[in-house]
Amino acid sequence: MPHYSHVLRFADVSDPDRLNPYLSTMDLTYDLSSLIFSYLVIADADGSLQGDLATGVPTLRNGGISADGKTYVYRLHRGVRWQDGAPFTSADVKFSWQAVVNPYNNTLHREGYDEIARIDTPDPYTVVVHLKRRYPPFVSKFFAPLQEGGKGILPRHLLARYRSINTIPFNGAPVGTGPFKFVRWDRGRRIMLERNGRYFRGRPKLARIEFLVIPDDQTMLNELRLHDIDLITSPPSTLYEQYRAVQGVRVQLSPWNAQELFIMNQSKPGLNDPIVRRAITMSLDYDGLIRKLTHGVAQRALDVIPPTAIGYVRNPAYRYDPVGSNALLQRAGWVRGPDGVRNKNGVRLEYTLDVIAGSDNQRKLSVQLQQYLAAIGLRLTIKSFSYNTIFTPDGPIYGNRYGFAVYSQTMPWDPDNLYYLGCAFFYPKGENVYRYCSRAVDRLEEAGLQTDDPAARARIYHQAERLIWRTVPYVPLCELRRLSVSSQSLQNFTVNPGSTPWYNAWQWDI
């Protein structure tokens, strides 16, 4: 494949499920969305918040947030146009919020948006958001791609006529205000984007971007060696040393608010026992996993929020103690049967482990986890699903059919975890796919939302984080650093620590 100047070719193991981030949880969808859509607020490489479609970030100091914490004012850039030429206005922001909370839409991640009482648009360039109550994490969630569920602004003039956006053609051929325009999607092969010459932040340097589907990590590495691709979106850390050996390739490690998670479905008999969950934490060799499977790219996780978040706690690391794990289960009445699987009162510790197909890292990790748990009497049967299937609303995780699963996930920018761990937030009411419920954690998480004072919030979350760590809603296997693998010819490529890391694509060039 010949290389052309100002044409970027990047690859991943799968197609996205959709190009509308309102209806997806795939990291790839978020990445592609950041090329097509724009947001109100974004983060730069240092994690500092800055305006995107908004001219700045609302704060108490600049008057963008009212003293009672219930009103937020966004000032919008003038002269912004949709990629079809229509003018962008405050009405698009209001419509996009309505699309998020519309009960007919299968929108994922409504947290923050459901705190809004109403939105006023006094003129085309001003958005006034009125909250039902004080909600300190609001700026980090409202049309800001900082964590799971980041959403760009949708075009009202194209979508307002639909009762539901679930199955409309727009989801496969979107129109945004971002630096690149959608051209074509050859399903299972490639997606083509071209420069948006009217992009409001400046004319993009790249003329075209081509996304290629290469369903195997090793094949992708070979394409990189041949210089037939310029960038890999989610390079597995298992190939870290091999990437570094490729001539003409830049390999970078950057901060990332993300963890590799080993999650368990607590609606399954046995996994609702906190003793079983504690025993699982003791069965895993975390340092061994980091050394063997990430080649030192990852680090030990000590909390379920980022180290930069207020309330972060350096909890005692889960220790690797399979002897103690077996003893704990035995004392609790979980007895090994003739086949080695523990059982109690007719409940066998036997489950599926659902993983993403085609990923070398997932394959090796899942086999290692299977072996660790077998050593304490838990049997896992590995089941593979395509990347664009496992996270769909009717897939095994959101469909509540999994036993265990393993994947990476971006942590909330703010320490508030109620939407992910609250007893009232089992999916689809929230993102609690673990079916974890602790009334004590709920009380602390709710208290953390009653004040905007960072010091007061930190004291509350210090308590919450220690309790969450002890009660094990899921097991953070490690804290990730973002691995970027790109051609040395790719200029101005930087990433931020959030869920949607591409914030300056209009400045890239090759």
N, C-alpha and C positions, 0 to 999 in steps of 0.2 A: 504494500500500500504506500504510494508516494506521499511525502509530507509537503504541505503547503503552508506558506507564511500566513499568520493570523488565523489559523484553523487549529482549534484544540480538540483532540480526541481523547475521551476518557471512558473508562469501562467499569462494569460491575458484573456480578455473577447472575443477575436476574433483571428482567424488566421491572419497572414499578408496577404496582397494581393499578394506580391512577396517577394523573398529574394534578389532581385537586387535593391539596393537603388537608382540607376539611374532612375528607373521607378516608384517610390513610394514617397508618402509624409507621410506615416504612421510612427509614433514614434516607434512602435513595429518593423517595418522593419529596422529602424536605429539601434535599440538595438541589434537585432539578427545579423545585418551586422557587428557590432563592435566585435562580437565574431568570425566571419569567415574571415573578410577582415582586412587589415591594411591601414594606412593613411600615408601621408608625415609628418604631424604635428598634435599633439593632445594637450589637456589641462589637467593638473593634478587637484587635488581636490581644490587647491587654485585658479584655473583659469590661472595659469602660462603656457605659451606655451612651448612645448618641442618637440624634434624630435621623430618620430616613425620610418617609413622606412627611413626618412632623419636623418642624424646624428645630426642635429641641426636645429635651426630656422633662416632663412635668415634675416639679419638686415643691416642697413646702417653701423653700427659700425663694424660688423665682415666681411664686404665686400660682403655679400650675396645679397645686393641690391645696384644697381648702383646709382651714385649721381643724375642722372636725373629721378630716380624712374621707369625706364622702363625695367630693366633687373634684373632677380632673378636667383640665382644659388643654387641648392639643391645638396648636397653630400649624396649619398645613402650608407646604410650599405652593406657590402660585405657578401657573403655566404648565403643570404636569398633565400629560395626555396618556390615555390608554393606547395600546399598540395598534388599535384600529382607528386612531385619530380623535376619538371622543374625549372631551375634557374630564379630568378627574376632579371630584369635589368632595366636600364633607358628606354629601348624601351617600357616596359609595362606602364610607366608613360605617355610617349608620346601617345601611343595608347589609353589610358584611356581618355586623353584630347580629342582626336579625336572622341571617342565614345560619349562624352558629347555634342560636338558641331555638330555631324553628323545630318543633317536635316531629315534623315530617322528614327532616333531614337526618341521616345517620352520621351526624357530626361526632367525631371523637375528640376528647379533651375539651370540655366546656367549662372547666374550672376558671374562675375569674369572670368570664362572660356572664355566668349565671348570677353574679353578684350585682349586675346592673339593673337599676330601676327604670331608667330611660336615658336616651341620648338626644340632646338638642343640637341643631345645626343652624345657629343664628345667621350665618352667612356661608358662602361656598368654601371658606378657608378656615373655619373654626368648628371644632367638635367639643361639646361640653358633655361630659359623662357624669351622670348622677348615680351613685351606688345606693343599694338598699341599707348598707351598714358600712362601717369602717372595714377596709380590707387591704392591709399593708402590702401584699404581694402584687397588687393590681398592675403597676407599670411593667413588671417583668413578664406578665402574661397576656396583656391586651395587645394583640397584633404585633407581638415581639417574638422572634424566633430563637428564644434563649433556651428553651427546654422542650421536652416531648410535646408535640401538638402545636408547634408554631404555625401560624396562619398568616398569609398575606391578604391584602385587601382585594375583594372581588368586584367586578364591574356591574353596577346596578343596571345600567342601560341594556345589558345583555341577558341578565338572569332574573330580573324582578318579575317577569311574567310566569315563572315556573313555581308551582306549588311546592315542589321538592327538587333538589339538585342531585339526588342520589344516582340517577341513571342518564343524565343529560349528555349530549355530545361534547359539551365544554370540558368534561372530566378527562377526555382524551385529546382535546385540542384547545387548550386554554388561551385566554387573552389577559395580559397583565399590564403593569406599568414598569416592569423590571428591565434590565439591560439587554435581554435577548428575547426574541419572538419565536414562538413555536412555528415550525414548518411542516414536519411530517413525523409520524410514528409508524415504523415497520415493525409490527409486534414480534417480539422474540429476537429482534435483530438490532435495531438502532432507532434513535430519536435524533432529529435534526433541529437545531436552533440557529437563528441568524441575528445579526446585530440589530438592535433597536436604535436607529439613528437619532430618535427624538428623546432618548433617555434623559431624564431631568437632571441627573448628576453629572452628565457629560457623555460625549460620544464614546461607546465602548471601543477598545483597541482591537479586540478580536472580531473578525468578520463573521465567523461561524463556529459553532460548537457541535460536535458529533458525539453522542453517547452510544456506546457499543455494548451489547450483551455478550459476555464471554463466560459461560456457565461453569468455569473451573479455575481455581486460583493458580494452579501450575501453568495452565495454558495462558492465563493472563500474564504471568511472569515471563513466559517465552515471548509473548507479543511485545512486552516492554523491552526485552533484550534486542528484538528486531527493530525497535523504535517504530512499531506500528501503532502504538498508543503512547500518549503523553502523560497520563494521570490515571491513578487507580483510586476509586472513591473509598473503599473500605479494605485496605490491604491487611491480610492476617499477619499478626506478629510472629507466627511460626516461620514465616519466610523472611524475617527481618534481615538476617545475615546474607541471604541470597540477593535481596534487593540491593544491599550495600555493595555487593560485588559487581553490579551491572555498571558498565562504563556509560557516562553521559546521563546518569540518573541521580537526582537529589533525594536523600532520605532524611526526614526531619521528625523530631519528637516535640510535641507541643502540649501545653496543659489542656486538660479536657475534663469537664464536669461529668464524668461517666464511669460506670462500673460494669464489670462482667458479673451477671447475676445467675445464681442457681436458685430458681424459684420452685415453690412447692404449693400444691393446691390443697388448702386446709379444709375444703369441703369433702375431701377424700378421707374415709375412715383410717385412722392411724396417724395421719399427718396433722390432725387437729390436736394431737397430744403434744404439749410443749416439751415433754421429756424426749420424745422422738426427735423433735426439731433440734433440741440442744445436742442430742447424741450425733445428729448429722453434722453439726458444726465441728464436732470433735473428730469426725472420721476423715476429714480432708487435709491433705498436705498442701497448704496454701503456698509456702515458699517453693516447694517442688513444682507446683503448677506454674508459678510465675517464672521460675528458672527454665523449665523444660519447654513450656508451650508459648511463652511470650518473649523468651530470650532477654529477660530483664526489662522489657518495654513497660510492663505494668508494675504496680507497687501494692503493698499491703493496704487493704481497706480497714478503716477504724470507725467509720460512721456511715450513715446512709444519706448524708447531705455533703455538699462540697466543702473542702477545707476553708474556702473563702466566705462561706455563709455564716451569719451570726448564729450562735448556738451550737456550732460544731464542737464535737467532743472527741478527743483521742481515747476512745474506749480501749480496754484491754483486748488485744488481738485474740481472735478465736484460736485456741491451741490445737495442734495436731496430736491426738491421743486416742488411737483406735482401741487400745486396751481399756482405757477408762470409758470410752463410748460403749463398748460391749458390756462392761460391768453395770453401767447406768441403765441400759435397756433390760438387762437380766433382773436387776433389783426391782424394776418397774413392772415385771411380769410379762415382758416380751420374750418368749422362749423360742429357741431355734427348733424347727421341725426337722424331720429326716432329710429334707432337701436343703437344709441350711437357712431357709427363710424363717424369720421370726414371726410369731403370731401371738395374739392375745384375745381371748373371748371370741374366737372365730374370725378375727380380722388378721389378714396376712399383709405384711409389709412388702407388697409387690405392686409395681406401678410402671407406667410408661415414662420415658424420657424423650421429650419432643425437641428436635433440633432442626436447624436449617440445612437442607441438602446442598451439596456442591462446595461447601466450605471446608477446607482442609483443617482449619483451626477448630471448627465445631466437631468434626469427626474425631480428632485426637482427644479433644477435651471430653466429649461424651463417653468415649471408651474408658478414659481414666476415671471419670466420676462413677461409672458403672462398677469399676473394680474396687474403688474406695468403699462404696456402699455395700457391695457384696461381702466385704470383709467384716461388716457389722450386722449382717443378716438381712439387708434390704436388697431385693432383686429389682433391677431396672431393665426394661426392654426398650431398646432405642428405636424410635420411629422418626423418619426423616420427612420433612415437608419443604416444598419450594418456598423461597424467600417471600414471594408475593402471595402465598397461601396461609402461612403459619400465623400471620398477624391480622388477617381479615376478621371482620366482625363475626363470621360464622366459622372461623378457623378453630384449632384445638385450644388455644389459650383464651381468647375472648368467648369462645363457645363453651368454656368450662369442661372440656373433655380431657385435659392433660392431667398427668400426675406430677411430673417434674418437667422443667424446661430450662434451657440455658440460652442466654443472649445478652448483648450489651444494651445498656439503657442510660440515657442522660438523666442526671439527678436534677431535681427542681432548683432553679436559680435562688429562690427564697427557701428558708428552712421549713415552710409550711408543707406538710405531707398529708394533710387530712384527706385530700381527694384520692390519694393513693393507698392509704392505710386505714381510713375511717370505717367504722362498722356500718355506716349508712351509705357507703360509697362502693358497694360491690358493683362490678360492671353489670348492666349498662348505666347505672346511676352515677358511677364514677369510674376510676381506673384501678380499683382494688381487685385485680384479677387473682390475687393470692387467697381471697376470702379470709383474710386475717381480721381479727376483731379483738381489741383490748379497750375496754371502757376507760381505763386509766389513761391510756395514750390519747384517746379521744378528748378527754377533759383538758389535758395539757395542750394539745394542738388547737383546740377551740380557744383556750385562754391566750395563746400566742397571737391570735387575730384581733384581740380587743384593744391593742395599743399600737401606735406608730413609733414609740420610743425604742430605738434599737437596743439599748442596754436592758430595758425591762423585758423585751422579747427574748434576748439572749439568755437571761436567767431562766425563763420558762422552757426554752428549747434545750437548754443543758439537761434539764430533768427528762424531757421527752426523749432525747436521743439516747440517754443511758437506758431507759426502759425499753425502747424499741430494740436496742442491741441485745438486751437480755432475753426478750420474748421471741426473737427470730421470726419476723414475717417472711423473710427470705434470706439467703446467704450471699453477701457480696464476696465473690471469690477474689477480686482484686480491684484496685482503683486504676483506671486506664489512663494512658497518655495517648494523644492522637498521633498516629503514625501517618505521615504524608509521604507518598512516593510519586515523584513527578520527573519529567524531563528537565535537565538543566537549562534547556532553552525556554522553559516557561518562566516568564518574568512577573514580578509583583504578586506572586501567589502567597497569600497568608491566610491563616485560619483563626477563628476565635474559639474560646472554650465551650461554647454553647452547643445545643442540639443541631442547629443549622449553621455550620461554621463558615460558609462562603458568604462574606459580607461585602467584598470589594471586587467582584468579578468584572465589573466594567473597567477596572484598571489592569486586568491580566493581559498578557500578550505572549506571542510565541513566534 
